[in-house]
C-alpha cells in the first residue's frame, strides 16, 4: 500500500462527476465549477495512468499485495458482486456510521455508496465476515476517504489498491477510482491477510500496508478503529501483539 500512513493523500477531489457543487448557483459560477471539477478528474486519472505498471522492488510498500496466491482471491471477489445483507443489521450500521462519515465525505449519495459497499463486502455470503469498523479505519488511514488518492508507491483510491491488480484481472486503472471495485479488491486482500495471519490483526494490517516489522501503521489503524469507527462490528478478531 503506502510507505507511510499519510503518503496517499494526493487526490484531486471527493465529489462525483455530474454531482459537482454549486448546482443552484448562477450559470457562470456553475460553468467555472464544472470546469474545475473536470480538470480535477482528469488530473487524478492522468496521475494514475502515468504510474509504473510494476513498482520498483526497492520500495517495500510497493511490493505489497503482489503474492501469487492473492490473484484468485481478488478475481473471485470482483466476479461476485452480489450483496447479501440482513436488513436489521444494515439499518443499525447505517444509523451508526453515516453521521460519523459526514465530516469526511460531504455528499450524502457518496457516503451511502461507500457505506453500502463496505457493508456488502464485509458481509459477503460464503466468505468470512470483516468488521465494517476495521475497514472504515483502513480507508481513513489509507486515503482519508479520498477516492482520487494516489500514493508515492503508486497505490490508488479509497483503500489504496496497487495498479498491479487491474493488469492481472483484465481491468483498467481507471476502475481503481470506482468506489465498489476499489473497496471490493481491498476487502478481499485484507481478508486474505487475516486468514494468512490467523486473525492477528496487527500482522495482517502490516502486510496490507507492506510494512511488516513496523508498528506505526497497524497501531494507527487500530486506534482509529476502536476510537472513531467502532460499533456494530464485534466479530471476535484479536489485536495480539506481534513483537
C-alpha positions in Angstrom: 0.0 0.0 0.0 1.9 3.1 1.2 5.3 3.6 2.9 3.7 5.9 5.5 0.1 6.4 6.7 -0.1 9.9 5.2 1.6 9.4 1.9 -1.6 8.7 -0.2 -3.5 11.9 0.4 -2.7 13.2 -3.0 -6.1 13.2 -4.6 -7.8 15.9 -6.6 -11.3 15.9 -5.1 -14.0 13.9 -3.4 -17.1 14.9 -5.5 -18.6 12.6 -8.1 -18.8 13.6 -11.8 -22.2 15.0 -12.5 -22.8 15.9 -8.9 -20.4 18.8 -8.6 -21.0 21.6 -6.1 -23.0 24.7 -6.9 -26.0 23.2 -8.7 -28.2 26.1 -7.6 -25.6 28.8 -8.3 -25.5 31.3 -11.1 -24.8 29.8 -14.6 -21.4 31.5 -14.7 -20.4 30.0 -11.4 -21.7 26.6 -12.5 -19.5 26.7 -15.6 -16.4 27.6 -13.6 -17.1 24.9 -11.0 -17.8 22.3 -13.7 -14.5 23.2 -15.5 -12.6 22.8 -12.2 -14.3 19.5 -11.5 -13.5 18.2 -14.9 -9.8 19.3 -14.5 -9.6 17.5 -11.1 -10.9 14.3 -12.5 -8.6 14.4 -15.5 -5.5 15.1 -13.3 -6.4 12.2 -11.0 -6.8 9.8 -13.9 -3.6 11.1 -15.6 -1.6 10.6 -12.4 -2.9 7.0 -12.1 -2.2 6.3 -15.8 1.4 7.6 -15.5 2.3 5.4 -12.6 4.7 2.5 -13.3 3.0 -0.8 -14.1 5.2 -2.7 -11.5 6.5 -0.6 -8.7 10.3 -0.8 -8.1 11.2 -3.7 -5.8 13.5 -1.4 -3.8 10.4 0.1 -2.2 9.0 -2.3 0.4 5.5 -0.8 0.3 5.3 -1.1 -3.4 5.7 -4.9 -3.1 2.5 -5.2 -1.0 -0.4 -7.2 -2.4 1.6 -9.0 -5.1 1.7 -12.5 -3.7 0.6 -15.0 -6.4 -2.0 -16.7 -4.2 -3.9 -13.4 -4.0 -4.8 -13.4 -7.6 -7.6 -15.9 -7.4 -8.8 -14.3 -4.2 -9.2 -10.9 -5.8 -10.6 -12.3 -9.0 -13.3 -14.2 -7.2 -14.2 -11.0 -5.2 -14.5 -9.0 -8.4 -16.7 -11.6 -10.1 -19.0 -12.0 -7.2 -20.7 -8.6 -6.8 -24.0 -9.6 -5.2 -24.8 -8.2 -1.8 -26.5 -10.3 0.8 -27.4 -8.3 3.9 -29.5 -8.6 7.0 -31.9 -5.7 6.9 -32.0 -5.0 10.6 -28.2 -5.2 11.0 -27.6 -3.0 7.9 -30.1 -0.4 9.3 -28.2 -0.3 12.6 -24.9 0.0 10.7 -26.1 2.9 8.5 -27.5 4.7 11.6 -24.2 4.4 13.4 -21.8 5.1 10.7 -23.4 7.7 8.3 -23.2 10.6 10.8 -19.5 9.8 11.5 -18.7 9.9 7.8 -20.2 13.4 7.2 -17.1 15.2 8.2 -15.0 13.4 5.6 -17.5 12.9 2.7 -19.7 15.9 2.0 -22.3 14.4 -0.4 -24.9 12.1 1.0 -25.0 9.9 -2.1 -21.3 9.4 -1.9 -21.5 8.5 1.8 -24.2 5.9 1.1 -22.2 4.4 -1.8 -19.1 3.9 0.5 -21.1 2.6 3.4 -23.2 0.2 1.2 -20.1 -1.2 -0.5 -18.3 -1.7 2.8 -21.3 -3.4 4.3 -21.7 -5.7 1.3 -18.0 -6.6 1.2 -17.7 -7.2 4.9 -20.8 -9.4 5.0 -20.1 -11.3 1.7 -22.0 -14.6 1.5 -19.7 -17.6 1.7 -16.8 -15.6 3.0 -15.6 -14.8 6.5 -17.1 -11.6 7.8 -14.9 -8.5 8.4 -15.7 -5.8 10.9 -17.0 -2.8 9.0 -15.3 -0.5 11.5 -11.9 -2.0 10.7 -12.4 -1.4 7.0 -13.6 2.1 7.7 -10.4 2.7 9.7 -8.3 1.4 6.8 -10.0 3.8 4.5 -9.5 6.6 7.0 -5.8 6.0 7.3 -5.1 5.0 3.7 -6.9 7.7 1.8 -8.8 9.8 4.3 -11.9 8.7 2.2 -10.5 10.4 -0.8 -11.4 8.2 -3.8 -8.9 10.1 -6.0 -5.9 9.5 -3.7 -2.6 8.3 -5.3 0.3 7.3 -3.1 4.0 7.7 -3.6 4.2 3.9 -4.0 1.6 4.0 -6.8 -1.4 2.8 -4.7 -4.8 4.2 -5.9 -8.2 5.0 -4.4 -10.1 4.6 -1.2 -8.2 1.5 0.0 -5.0 2.3 -1.9 -5.0 -0.8 -4.1 -1.9 -1.3 -6.2 -2.2 -0.8 -10.0 -0.8 -4.3 -10.4 -4.4 -5.7 -10.0 -6.2 -4.2 -13.0 -3.5 -5.6 -15.2 -3.9 -9.1 -13.7 -7.7 -9.0 -13.9 -8.3 -7.6 -17.3 -9.5 -4.3 -15.9 -8.3 -0.7 -16.4 -6.6 1.5 -13.8 -9.5 3.9 -14.1 -11.6 1.3 -12.3 -9.5 1.6 -9.2 -11.1 5.0 -8.8 -14.6 3.4 -8.6 -15.9 3.0 -5.1 -17.2 -0.5 -5.4 -14.3 -2.0 -7.3 -11.7 -0.5 -5.1 -13.3 -1.5 -1.8 -14.1 -5.0 -3.2 -10.4 -5.5 -4.0 -9.2 -4.0 -0.8 -11.5 -6.1 1.4 -10.5 -9.3 -0.5 -6.8 -8.5 0.1 -7.4 -7.7 3.8 -9.5 -10.8 4.3 -6.7 -12.9 2.7 -4.1 -11.5 5.1 -6.3 -12.0 8.1 -6.6 -15.7 7.1 -2.9 -16.0 6.5 -2.0 -14.4 9.8 -4.7 -16.4 11.7 -6.7 -13.4 12.8 -3.7 -11.4 14.0 -5.0 -8.0 13.0 -1.7 -6.2 13.6 0.3 -8.5 11.3 -2.5 -8.6 8.7 -2.5 -4.8 8.6 1.2 -4.6 8.3 1.1 -6.9 5.4 -1.7 -5.0 3.8 0.4 -1.8 4.1 3.7 -3.5 3.1 5.3 -2.6 6.4 6.0 -5.9 8.2 8.2 -5.3 11.3 6.9 -1.8 11.9 4.2 -0.8 14.3 3.2 2.7 13.2 0.6 1.7 10.6 -1.1 -1.1 12.4 -1.3 0.9 15.6 -2.8 3.9 13.8 -5.5 1.8 12.1 -6.4 0.1 15.3 -6.6 3.4 17.2 -9.0 4.8 14.5 -11.0 1.5 14.6 -11.5 1.5 18.3 -11.9 5.2 18.9 -13.6 6.5 15.8 -15.2 3.6 13.8 -16.2 1.1 16.5 -19.7 -0.2 16.8 -21.8 -2.9 15.3 -18.8 -5.0 14.2 -17.6 -7.1 17.1 -16.7 -10.3 15.3 -14.1 -11.6 17.8 -11.0 -10.7 15.9 -7.9 -10.3 18.1 -5.3 -7.5 18.2 -2.4 -9.5 19.6 1.0 -8.0 19.9 3.4 -9.1 17.2 6.7 -8.2 18.7 
